[in-house]
Amino acid sequence: MILRLLEERGAVSVQELTDILGSSESTIRRDLAALHQEGRLNKVHGGATALRGTYHTEEYPVFIKQEMNMAEKARIARHAASLISDYDLVFLDAGTTTGCMAEFMAAKNITVITNGILIAKRLADRGQAVSVTGGRVKCTTEALVGGETLDALRRFNFSVGFFGANGVSLEAGFTTPDVDEARVKTEAMRRCRRCYMLADSSKFGVTTSVTFADLDAADIITGAPAPDKYRAKAHIIEVKG
């Protein structure tokens, strides 16, 4: 019944499922977790989305994405920040999960380069050495993109980089709706010795317009059990609450 409803609607909330199926919330959550683990749906905060042909071309503004799955994003960000070593040269991709890393960074004598305007401000406010890439401002995501951004990235050899994606798909890899942001992500990943993709559970099974890397190009850090079928193609780090 859950899968049939998802087929019809594309997304359902836990509350809708409890009302329609007459089951308890705890039962519905257990069923969603089991179906997510089997790779049959995508479990998100407060409900689930369909996996079949999930294709997005829209880009939500930052102020909306900041409210989505934030507890999971904070867990992911905390673990990601713990992977930074003293004296690292760090690239932080623009994004809400990478942006959460600012409050958890404890490594000493690091330098951060970012194309995220909001991220740069958060780090500067905390006294962190941070520089921005330069480039054209994309207001929706508060990211710097374009030729100037790419030129700046080519000057650096990062020890570690942390990235965000709008979609994580077996078929399409890591995707984003915007070709300019895709170019920045691809170039930055080329310049990093170690790459980590910060992907909350809502990103799995989603494909957006432009692929910027294959699944094996970065270790995936997520805050919920990832569908088993992804483990054969990617190294996945699951951060438990």
C-alpha positions in Angstrom: 0.0 0.0 0.0 2.8 2.4 0.8 4.5 1.8 -2.5 1.2 2.0 -4.4 0.5 5.4 -2.8 4.0 6.6 -3.7 3.5 5.5 -7.3 0.4 7.6 -7.4 1.6 10.7 -5.5 5.4 10.7 -5.7 5.7 11.7 -2.0 3.8 10.9 1.2 4.1 12.0 4.8 4.0 9.8 7.8 0.9 11.5 9.0 -0.9 10.8 5.6 0.1 7.2 5.8 -1.2 6.8 9.4 -4.5 8.3 8.4 -4.9 6.3 5.2 -3.6 2.9 6.5 -4.9 3.2 10.1 -1.5 2.1 11.5 0.5 3.7 14.3 3.2 6.2 13.5 5.9 3.9 14.9 4.7 1.1 12.6 4.7 3.4 9.6 8.2 4.7 10.4 9.5 1.1 10.8 8.0 0.1 7.4 9.5 3.2 5.7 12.9 2.4 7.2 12.7 -1.2 6.0 11.6 -0.2 2.5 14.3 2.4 2.3 16.9 -0.2 3.3 15.6 -2.4 0.5 16.0 0.4 -2.0 12.3 0.6 -2.8 11.7 4.2 -1.6 13.6 7.2 -0.4 13.0 7.9 3.3 13.1 11.6 4.2 12.3 13.6 7.3 8.6 13.2 8.0 7.8 10.8 5.1 9.1 9.3 1.9 9.5 9.9 -1.8 9.3 7.5 -4.7 12.5 6.3 -6.2 11.3 5.4 -9.7 12.3 8.0 -12.2 12.7 10.7 -9.5 13.9 13.6 -11.7 14.2 17.2 -10.6 15.1 20.3 -12.6 14.2 22.9 -10.0 16.5 24.4 -7.4 15.1 25.3 -4.0 16.3 28.6 -2.5 18.8 28.3 0.4 16.2 29.5 3.0 14.0 26.6 2.1 16.8 24.0 2.0 18.0 25.2 5.4 14.8 23.9 6.9 15.0 20.4 5.3 16.4 17.4 7.2 18.5 19.7 9.4 19.0 17.3 12.3 20.5 14.7 9.8 22.5 17.4 8.1 24.0 18.5 11.4 25.1 14.9 12.2 26.7 14.6 8.7 28.5 18.0 9.1 29.8 17.2 12.6 31.4 13.9 11.3 32.7 15.7 8.1 34.4 18.4 10.2 36.1 15.7 12.3 37.9 14.5 9.1 39.8 17.7 8.8 43.4 17.6 10.1 45.6 20.4 11.3 47.2 22.4 8.5 44.8 21.1 5.9 43.9 23.2 2.9 40.1 22.7 2.7 37.6 23.3 -0.1 34.0 23.7 1.0 31.4 23.6 -1.7 28.4 25.9 -1.4 25.5 24.2 0.3 23.4 23.9 3.4 25.1 20.7 4.8 28.6 22.0 4.1 27.6 25.2 5.6 26.7 23.4 8.9 30.4 22.3 9.1 31.5 25.8 10.3 30.4 25.4 13.9 32.1 22.0 14.2 35.6 22.7 12.8 38.2 22.2 15.5 41.4 21.5 13.5 44.2 24.1 13.9 46.0 26.1 11.3 43.7 25.2 8.4 42.8 27.4 5.5 39.4 27.2 3.9 38.6 28.1 0.3 34.9 28.2 -0.6 32.5 29.4 -3.3 29.7 29.7 -0.8 29.1 33.3 0.3 27.1 32.3 3.5 29.7 29.7 4.4 32.5 32.3 4.1 30.7 34.7 6.4 30.0 32.0 9.0 33.7 31.0 9.1 34.9 34.5 9.2 32.6 35.3 12.1 34.3 32.4 14.0 37.8 33.7 13.3 38.6 31.0 10.7 41.0 31.8 7.9 38.8 31.7 4.8 38.9 33.0 1.2 36.3 33.0 -1.5 36.9 31.9 -5.1 35.4 34.9 -6.8 33.0 34.6 -9.6 29.4 35.4 -10.5 26.9 35.2 -7.6 24.0 32.7 -8.1 21.4 34.1 -5.8 19.3 30.9 -5.4 22.1 28.9 -3.8 24.4 31.8 -2.7 27.2 30.2 -4.7 30.0 31.8 -6.8 30.1 30.3 -10.3 31.6 31.0 -13.7 34.9 31.3 -15.4 36.5 33.4 -12.7 35.6 30.7 -10.1 37.1 27.9 -12.3 40.3 30.0 -12.8 40.7 30.5 -9.0 40.2 26.8 -8.3 43.0 25.8 -10.7 45.5 27.6 -8.6 45.0 25.3 -5.6 45.9 21.8 -4.5 43.4 21.0 -1.8 44.2 18.3 0.8 40.5 17.6 1.3 37.2 18.8 -0.1 33.6 18.6 1.0 30.8 18.7 -1.5 27.0 18.8 -1.8 24.7 17.2 -4.5 21.1 17.6 -5.3 20.9 14.0 -6.4 22.7 10.7 -5.8 21.8 8.1 -8.4 23.2 4.7 -9.5 22.6 5.6 -13.1 23.6 9.3 -13.2 26.0 9.6 -10.3 26.2 12.9 -8.4 24.0 15.6 -10.0 22.9 19.2 -9.7 20.3 21.2 -11.7 22.8 24.0 -12.8 25.5 23.5 -15.4 27.7 26.3 -14.0 27.6 24.8 -10.5 28.4 21.4 -12.0 31.5 22.8 -13.6 32.7 24.3 -10.3 32.1 21.0 -8.4 33.9 19.0 -11.1 36.9 21.2 -11.1 37.1 21.5 -7.4 37.0 17.7 -7.0 39.8 17.4 -9.5 41.9 19.6 -7.2 41.3 17.6 -4.0 43.4 14.7 -2.7 40.3 13.4 -0.7 36.7 14.1 -1.6 33.6 13.7 0.6 30.0 14.0 -0.6 27.6 15.1 2.1 24.3 13.6 1.2 21.3 13.4 3.5 18.8 10.6 2.9 16.5 12.6 0.7 19.2 12.8 -2.1 19.4 9.0 -2.8 17.5 7.9 -5.9 17.2 11.5 -7.2 18.5 12.6 -10.5 18.8 16.3 -11.6 19.9 17.9 -14.9 23.7 17.7 -14.8 26.1 15.0 -13.7 29.3 16.4 -12.2 31.0 13.2 -10.9 30.6 9.4 -10.8 29.7 7.7 -7.5 33.2 6.4 -6.9 34.7 9.9 -7.1 34.0 10.7 -3.5 33.2 8.9 -0.2 29.5 9.6 0.7 28.7 10.7 4.2 25.0 10.3 5.1 23.0 10.4 8.2 20.7 7.4 7.6 21.1 3.8 6.3 21.7 4.0 2.6 20.0 1.5 0.3 22.1 -1.6 -0.1 22.4 -1.3 -3.8 24.6 1.8 -3.5 27.3 0.0 -1.5 28.6 -1.8 -4.5 29.4 1.4 -6.3 30.4 3.8 -3.5 32.1 3.9 -0.2 29.4 5.1 2.2 29.9 6.4 5.7 26.7 6.3 7.8 26.6 8.7 10.8 24.2 7.5 13.4 22.3 9.8 15.6 
